[in-house]
């Protein structure tokens, strides 16, 4: 039982950052109809910004987080403006392949600049974990959960309570009509991609210090984000949050009770199973097409 | 005209070992040839049915593992205390089994492609390849996991009048790859120009219309996936018996991307496209090696993929064919195969 409780606590911590990854991807997928293969690179990018700001420049850990989020936002906006805007109107496969090209170039660039050796980021948290009865959790992980929850809340408010959010939702439903109503769709696309990218960078900046940082760390993160989006249904933010926690639970239980070697296979198994049995996702509205 | 070009290309390729003595370059040509076969099989799906399979390396890797395990033998424990022991069989049987097993996997993926299309199909195929990679990595008893399967025997042929010939040298393997590539090319060409090929292209260009004239979507897509996977499996088998060592890294996503780049650069939906793109991208690393670090090469790969999609979205071969045709003043009478528009596909 205590082992199960421990898995639940781990699930909560992982699930928060997975949800961040999923929200970013589902926004981009849903609003822009772009399969964002650079999502994993942006996750890696966030982690490397933490490494640069904390280890190389020597700034405070808590200051580095907003820097990473902002850097992700800027990189996302740059990708949208240079690669996606000229391709508006081309078919989904072409944009997908261009994003794959961008992903390879950026990942190899990371490898070229920083090398393949894993890096770690020093954190201001005490080494000793917080022990509550049978369960123990490190302070760093608790902070990661709190920060992820805060970011999810901010995104939720941004989408549901601001005029930018209303314009994004309108574009999601019908971009032609939104455009006729005076929504600057180009601006919405750039903002959407930038916001999604900053969330991916935030997830990397939070999880990077928990584990280690290396150029290929984003590959698995990207697949997990795809799994979460497919679980939750495309463009569905609540679905992405729940999907993030379900994937984290499946990984924890899979690693704990099946074999730790197959921990990372859980995301793929979920993708295949959901697409075979319920291709519209678990929480999808009826009009979605697969 | 087309037959002459094909014949001349084959003649030039067949003469290569006669004047090229450098083993490093010959090795690069053999591996390039193997990847060209893979790219041709990917083109059958991507270029002629419009289904972007980003897990294509799974079929290649499955072919490699099946062939290697058939010729090496294995001894594994199954649930319930049963032991499954397999004595080594000749590598040529491994090649046949690789084609069959990869084709069977293609059947399941083809069935899936009926249910999910577009972006979802892409993600399913990636997931499929990753699951297979994780199984190869973790089922150590069968695959040796990261320790790799080593000492895979070379392919040997029973030639009437010659006895048994084991293909050990680079020149022998070069001709083996060339022959298999030629068979794959002719098979795909024959398929594409048949009734079945027209059904595939009809589906790609307008699925609703194709269905309304009686084309069976599932059957057509599944058959394309089976043949494509079987050819990729054959390429994987050649790879295993030539390199003679296989580890789970064969399933790396970057290998699929290499094939995709070959097809897109050369021109999807054109028979010669994967060959041209494959030769360029197979031999480019050789040319770049003295002047660029491997990481810089990969950056260049990503850049070239993006540049091609922006500048020549249809690829080199269709663009050249169009330019040639225009020069002859018959732009309207293009070769039908080269005329598969990239944007004409109906989203699912």
Interface residues (C-beta under 8 A of the other chain):
Chain A: X29 X35 X83 X86 X87 X90 X91 X92 X93 X94 X96 X97 X98 X100 X101 X102 X103 X104 X105 X106 X107 X108 X109 X111 X112 X219 X223 X226 X227 X230 X259 X261 X262 X264 X265 X267 X268 X269 X271 X272 X275 X276 X279 X289 X290
Chain B: X50 X52 X112 X115 X116 X117 X118 X119 X120 X122 X123 X124 X126 X127 X128 X130 X131 X134 X135 X137 X138 X253 X254 X257 X260 X264 X293 X295 X296 X298 X299 X301 X302 X303 X304 X305 X306 X309 X310 X313 X342 X343 X345 X347 X348
